[in-house]
Amino acid sequence: MDLLSQPYFAALKARLDLLGERQKLLSENIANASTPGYRPRDVDERAFNRAMESAVAQARPGSVGAAPVTLARTQAGHLPAGGG
């Protein structure tokens, strides 16, 4: 089973890729800070967040936002999900 085929891990990979790209841009900004006319760049995280929300909505048609996680009791001796 490929973990990246699971939506949760694919979303984590996308987020880490974004953060890696942002780190690269920020290091370029620092390296070129004294270059005349250089304009610092950054990643548009709002566009990334919109894309992630769209991907989640496509993965779960009819749902809004992230679906809640529910726990299942596989044996009667297990504690209930609500605690207590």
Secondary structure, 3 states (H helix, E strand, C coil): CCHHHCHHHHHHHHHHHHHHHHHHHHHHHHHCCCCCCCCCCCCCHHHHHHHHHHHHHHHCCCCCCCCCCCCCCCCCCCCCCCCC
